Amino acid sequence: MTHIIFSDCRNPAAEQAYEIAWDFLARSGTIRDEFQACVFLAQRITVMVEEGETNRIRMANRAISQYQHHVDESDDVIRSGGRRAEGR
């Protein structure tokens, strides 16, 4: 698996949060497309930095949760033949 690096000079904790989230998702086998996962995590963590978040663990946990939710929604769309599942 190729490792893509993320850095945000405004907040050193952002890079650590990215690494924590990436490592967790990679070890759990959740990452299907590395580039897409990199972009997703980087975008989510950047938004958190812009919102003033400084806690690396909180950022990592939120990014992990959001990515897992994203993957679950993508699976639902695939299973439903391209339509969103009822009730979502």
Backbone as a chain_set.jsonl record, in Angstrom:
{"seq": "MTHIIFSDCRNPAAEQAYEIAWDFLARSGTIRDEFQACVFLAQRITVMVEEGETNRIRMANRAISQYQHHVDESDDVIRSGGRRAEGR", "coords": {"N": [[0.846, -1.178, 0.0], [0.672, 2.13, -0.896], [1.844, 5.02, 0.726], [0.429, 8.08, 1.35], [1.279, 11.383, 2.048], [0.179, 13.939, 4.278], [0.091, 17.349, 5.173], [-0.324, 20.191, 7.223], [0.556, 23.332, 7.715], [-0.529, 25.165, 9.441], [-1.403, 23.882, 11.689], [0.18, 21.631, 13.537], [-0.878, 19.337, 14.702], [-2.717, 18.421, 12.907], [-1.42, 16.953, 10.889], [-0.577, 14.788, 12.433], [-3.076, 13.789, 13.204], [-4.072, 12.974, 10.726], [-2.236, 10.918, 10.121], [-2.803, 9.105, 12.213], [-5.497, 8.489, 11.654], [-5.239, 7.442, 9.032], [-3.545, 5.204, 9.499], [-5.192, 3.659, 11.191], [-7.434, 3.142, 9.534], [-6.185, 1.819, 7.395], [-5.128, -0.458, 8.653], [-7.474, -1.651, 9.447], [-8.525, -2.411, 7.084], [-10.286, -0.869, 5.669], [-9.767, 1.032, 3.716], [-10.239, 1.422, 0.35], [-9.691, 2.717, -2.054], [-6.801, 4.323, -2.348], [-6.034, 6.979, -3.109], [-8.503, 8.342, -3.127], [-9.212, 8.008, -0.441], [-7.152, 9.42, 0.794], [-7.616, 12.06, -0.12], [-10.199, 12.457, 0.95], [-9.75, 12.23, 3.789], [-7.846, 14.305, 4.129], [-9.343, 16.552, 3.341], [-11.425, 16.558, 5.276], [-9.997, 16.834, 7.692], [-8.729, 19.264, 7.23], [-10.938, 20.995, 7.196], [-11.679, 20.763, 9.884], [-9.447, 21.954, 11.111], [-9.752, 24.533, 10.133], [-12.05, 25.172, 11.499], [-11.033, 25.544, 13.966], [-10.186, 23.428, 15.51], [-7.885, 21.662, 17.54], [-7.111, 19.342, 18.741], [-5.536, 16.383, 18.202], [-6.366, 13.705, 18.472], [-9.147, 13.887, 18.628], [-9.653, 14.997, 16.091], [-8.69, 12.915, 14.454], [-10.382, 10.771, 15.201], [-12.909, 11.793, 14.441], [-12.491, 12.067, 11.664], [-12.039, 9.395, 10.946], [-14.521, 8.254, 11.62], [-16.22, 9.698, 9.882], [-15.195, 8.879, 7.422], [-15.709, 6.117, 7.498], [-18.495, 6.197, 7.569], [-18.963, 7.345, 5.071], [-17.986, 5.301, 3.382], [-19.794, 3.26, 4.071], [-22.203, 4.427, 3.135], [-21.606, 4.537, 0.401], [-21.476, 1.808, -0.149], [-24.146, 1.145, 0.309], [-25.396, 2.496, -1.82], [-24.303, 1.132, -3.978], [-25.318, -1.468, -3.512], [-28.021, -0.951, -3.838], [-28.291, -0.571, -6.489], [-27.471, 1.89, -7.5], [-29.223, 3.704, -6.498], [-30.121, 5.635, -3.64], [-30.498, 4.139, -0.437], [-33.676, 3.353, 1.065], [-35.061, 5.579, 3.468], [-32.847, 7.101, 4.021]], "CA": [[0.0, 0.0, 0.0], [1.393, 3.388, -0.968], [1.459, 5.936, 1.797], [0.359, 9.462, 0.893], [1.532, 12.249, 3.195], [-0.616, 15.162, 4.4], [0.657, 18.298, 6.116], [-0.983, 21.498, 7.319], [1.488, 24.125, 8.516], [-1.262, 25.954, 10.438], [-1.679, 23.091, 12.875], [0.957, 20.391, 13.489], [-1.711, 18.211, 15.123], [-3.467, 17.946, 11.747], [-0.634, 15.892, 10.268], [-0.649, 13.637, 13.332], [-4.436, 13.26, 13.106], [-4.13, 12.272, 9.447], [-1.467, 9.677, 10.261], [-3.57, 8.216, 13.093], [-6.677, 8.037, 10.91], [-4.786, 6.598, 7.92], [-3.067, 3.935, 10.037], [-6.336, 2.888, 11.67], [-8.234, 2.682, 8.395], [-5.386, 0.857, 6.629], [-5.055, -1.706, 9.425], [-8.806, -2.265, 9.505], [-8.889, -2.846, 5.74], [-11.395, -0.033, 5.2], [-9.354, 1.826, 2.55], [-10.377, 0.705, -0.93], [-8.985, 3.525, -3.044], [-5.882, 5.125, -1.54], [-6.098, 8.399, -3.451], [-9.796, 8.848, -2.654], [-9.146, 8.066, 1.023], [-6.244, 10.522, 1.126], [-8.331, 13.318, -0.359], [-11.29, 12.53, 1.914], [-9.206, 12.537, 5.111], [-7.224, 15.632, 4.102], [-10.406, 17.563, 3.315], [-12.128, 16.588, 6.562], [-9.104, 17.37, 8.716], [-8.548, 20.686, 6.92], [-12.144, 21.69, 7.679], [-11.595, 20.819, 11.345], [-8.435, 22.969, 11.438], [-10.38, 25.83, 9.853], [-13.032, 25.392, 12.567], [-10.298, 25.828, 15.188], [-9.87, 22.203, 16.254], [-6.45, 21.48, 17.763], [-6.877, 18.047, 19.372], [-5.246, 15.412, 17.15], [-7.167, 12.491, 18.655], [-10.516, 14.229, 18.242], [-9.677, 15.122, 14.633], [-8.521, 11.578, 13.87], [-11.607, 9.997, 15.432], [-13.976, 12.325, 13.583], [-12.169, 11.735, 10.277], [-12.276, 7.95, 10.81], [-15.971, 8.048, 11.646], [-16.788, 10.247, 8.655], [-14.791, 8.026, 6.299], [-16.464, 4.87, 7.604], [-19.865, 6.511, 7.162], [-18.889, 7.545, 3.615], [-17.849, 3.971, 2.771], [-21.077, 2.575, 4.263], [-23.172, 5.01, 2.2], [-21.23, 4.088, -0.943], [-21.9, 0.409, -0.246], [-25.609, 1.142, 0.192], [-25.73, 2.923, -3.179], [-23.94, 0.026, -4.871], [-26.276, -2.559, -3.291], [-29.352, -0.575, -4.308], [-28.236, -0.367, -7.938], [-27.255, 3.293, -7.838], [-30.195, 4.557, -5.798], [-29.919, 5.678, -2.182], [-31.394, 3.233, 0.292], [-34.862, 3.967, 1.684], [-34.884, 6.091, 4.817], [-31.579, 7.846, 4.216]], "C": [[0.893, 1.243, 0.0], [0.91, 4.298, 0.145], [1.539, 7.368, 1.284], [0.451, 10.353, 2.129], [0.657, 13.495, 3.119], [0.07, 16.057, 5.422], [-0.131, 19.596, 6.064], [-0.148, 22.346, 8.264], [0.787, 24.971, 9.572], [-1.435, 25.211, 11.75], [-0.924, 21.768, 12.779], [0.143, 19.156, 13.89], [-2.487, 17.629, 13.948], [-2.723, 16.805, 11.054], [-0.679, 14.631, 11.121], [-2.026, 12.986, 13.268], [-4.598, 12.455, 11.827], [-3.424, 10.925, 9.552], [-2.222, 8.656, 11.112], [-4.752, 7.63, 12.331], [-6.268, 7.081, 9.791], [-4.364, 5.226, 8.433], [-4.229, 3.056, 10.501], [-7.123, 2.3, 10.504], [-7.487, 1.647, 7.561], [-5.338, -0.491, 7.348], [-6.397, -2.425, 9.479], [-9.281, -2.741, 8.141], [-10.015, -2.032, 5.122], [-11.049, 0.731, 3.931], [-9.436, 0.965, 1.298], [-9.595, 1.406, -2.024], [-8.112, 4.504, -2.259], [-5.974, 6.617, -1.833], [-7.382, 9.022, -2.92], [-9.786, 8.979, -1.132], [-8.261, 9.22, 1.478], [-6.949, 11.861, 1.0], [-9.426, 13.506, 0.686], [-10.768, 12.938, 3.292], [-8.606, 13.944, 5.162], [-8.275, 16.735, 4.115], [-11.084, 17.682, 4.668], [-11.269, 17.2, 7.656], [-8.845, 18.849, 8.474], [-9.737, 21.505, 7.403], [-12.095, 21.827, 9.196], [-10.583, 21.863, 11.805], [-9.033, 24.351, 11.233], [-11.439, 26.183, 10.896], [-12.365, 25.639, 13.92], [-9.942, 24.612, 16.033], [-8.361, 22.042, 16.371], [-6.108, 20.109, 18.342], [-6.734, 16.968, 18.3], [-6.092, 14.154, 17.26], [-8.614, 12.741, 18.232], [-10.632, 14.34, 16.727], [-9.578, 13.753, 13.965], [-9.799, 10.768, 14.018], [-12.758, 10.479, 14.558], [-13.742, 11.954, 12.123], [-12.418, 10.248, 10.009], [-13.769, 7.681, 10.716], [-16.62, 8.527, 10.351], [-16.422, 9.388, 7.453], [-15.569, 6.711, 6.319], [-17.915, 5.077, 7.17], [-19.944, 6.671, 5.637], [-18.824, 6.193, 2.891], [-19.164, 3.2, 2.893], [-22.136, 3.101, 3.305], [-22.872, 4.576, 0.771], [-21.65, 2.646, -1.165], [-23.41, 0.308, -0.419], [-26.041, 1.509, -1.225], [-25.432, 1.794, -4.165], [-24.958, -1.111, -4.741], [-27.656, -2.239, -3.838], [-29.375, -0.274, -5.801], [-28.119, 1.084, -8.35], [-28.244, 4.25, -7.204], [-29.883, 4.534, -4.316], [-30.933, 4.766, -1.517], [-32.526, 4.004, 0.927], [-34.52, 4.431, 3.089], [-33.6, 6.837, 5.06], [-31.649, 9.152, 3.52]], "O": [[1.784, 1.361, 0.841], [-0.278, 4.341, 0.464], [2.595, 7.815, 0.836], [-0.218, 10.107, 3.132], [0.423, 14.039, 2.04], [0.577, 15.568, 6.432], [-0.551, 20.042, 4.996], [-0.14, 22.112, 9.472], [1.434, 25.45, 10.504], [-1.594, 25.828, 12.804], [-1.329, 20.877, 12.032], [0.452, 18.046, 13.456], [-2.877, 16.463, 13.987], [-3.333, 15.804, 10.676], [-0.804, 13.526, 10.592], [-2.13, 11.76, 13.276], [-5.193, 11.378, 11.838], [-3.96, 9.905, 9.118], [-2.274, 7.475, 10.768], [-4.981, 6.421, 12.36], [-6.882, 6.028, 9.619], [-4.767, 4.203, 7.88], [-4.249, 1.855, 10.235], [-7.438, 1.11, 10.49], [-8.095, 0.694, 7.073], [-5.489, -1.54, 6.722], [-6.452, -3.653, 9.548], [-10.316, -3.4, 8.038], [-10.631, -2.466, 4.149], [-11.941, 1.049, 3.143], [-8.791, -0.079, 1.198], [-8.916, 0.763, -2.825], [-8.621, 5.402, -1.589], [-5.99, 7.432, -0.911], [-7.355, 10.102, -2.331], [-10.298, 9.96, -0.594], [-8.588, 9.917, 2.438], [-6.887, 12.694, 1.904], [-9.567, 14.592, 1.248], [-11.28, 13.88, 3.896], [-8.829, 14.685, 6.12], [-8.121, 17.737, 4.814], [-11.296, 18.791, 5.158], [-11.756, 17.996, 8.459], [-8.752, 19.617, 9.432], [-9.561, 22.59, 7.958], [-12.429, 22.881, 9.738], [-10.827, 22.578, 12.777], [-8.844, 25.242, 12.062], [-11.695, 27.36, 11.147], [-13.047, 25.911, 14.908], [-9.448, 24.756, 17.151], [-7.637, 22.264, 15.401], [-4.933, 19.752, 18.425], [-7.686, 16.672, 17.578], [-6.495, 13.593, 16.241], [-9.228, 11.91, 17.563], [-11.591, 13.841, 16.137], [-10.307, 13.47, 13.014], [-10.251, 10.143, 13.058], [-13.498, 9.669, 13.998], [-14.677, 11.571, 11.42], [-12.949, 9.887, 8.959], [-14.221, 6.959, 9.827], [-17.473, 7.84, 9.789], [-17.245, 9.188, 6.56], [-16.035, 6.246, 5.279], [-18.492, 4.232, 6.485], [-20.881, 6.187, 5.002], [-19.528, 5.977, 1.905], [-19.601, 2.56, 1.937], [-22.888, 2.319, 2.724], [-23.793, 4.277, 0.01], [-22.126, 2.295, -2.245], [-23.899, -0.512, -1.196], [-26.958, 0.895, -1.77], [-26.217, 1.535, -5.077], [-25.41, -1.655, -5.748], [-28.386, -3.139, -4.255], [-30.375, 0.224, -6.319], [-28.601, 1.477, -9.412], [-28.123, 5.466, -7.353], [-29.427, 3.518, -3.792], [-32.071, 4.637, -1.969], [-32.367, 5.17, 1.288], [-33.782, 3.762, 3.812], [-33.291, 7.175, 6.202], [-30.692, 9.925, 3.56]]}, "num_chains": 1, "name": "protein.A"}
